[in-house]
Amino acid sequence: MSNTGDSVYFSRVRKEILPLLPATPGRYLEIGCGTGETLKHIRAQGLCSWAGGIEFSPEPAKRAAEHLDFVQQGDVEAMALPFEPASLDVVLCLDVLEHLRDPWAMVARLGKLLKPGGVLITSLPNIRHYKVVLPLLFRGDWAYQDAGILDRTHLRFFVRRTAIELMQNDGLHVETVVAHGIKRWKLKWILNQLLFGALTDHLAEQFLLRARRV
């Protein structure tokens, strides 16, 4: 991936998660925070009273530290997370879990950091997307890429059911699943509407999930 591509990747503002956030301000932690732009945007909306991040890449972590309350750089699976149990209101894990060696263990660890009623919000790529399934079915093609669903750095792959199973973990209850990446009023969206949503899991590029600590 080019430096320009890297810069865009680390600094994206994930506005699509805004409808999933609690309405009252709280303590936020983002795993894979990049340069911290998503948390910065959430804070500007008045939804965040404290913002912390964990970031693997040194340069984005350094930039995130300029406007977040706390940033720790390193491999989140190898580090001790410096937070008390039940001390956070929201944990964001966006396009991260598929890169981890053991995302199930990570979800369990993060769930323990949430206060009762707190939420873990994740995004996971959908391996059932037609651009993956059709080349595999008709050409035997499973070609890794620099970005996207078949990003060569992905270690784990999920469909809707297994994404929910991942998040339904150790005191967490999945309450919202959003199929993301289906553009409204485009031909594929119209066809899916005519088929009463039968193609949703083949058209969604990723799933956004919100799980609440019970």
Secondary structure as UniProt FT lines:
FT   HELIX           3..11
FT   HELIX           15..20
FT   STRAND          26..31
FT   TURN            34..35
FT   HELIX           37..44
FT   TURN            45..46
FT   STRAND          48..55
FT   HELIX           58..64
FT   TURN            65..67
FT   STRAND          70..73
FT   TURN            76..78
FT   TURN            85..86
FT   STRAND          88..94
FT   HELIX           97..99
FT   HELIX           103..113
FT   STRAND          114..126
FT   TURN            127..128
FT   HELIX           130..139
FT   TURN            149..150
FT   TURN            152..153
FT   HELIX           160..167
FT   TURN            170..171
FT   STRAND          172..180
FT   TURN            184..185
FT   HELIX           187..194
FT   TURN            195..199
FT   HELIX           200..203
FT   STRAND          206..213
//
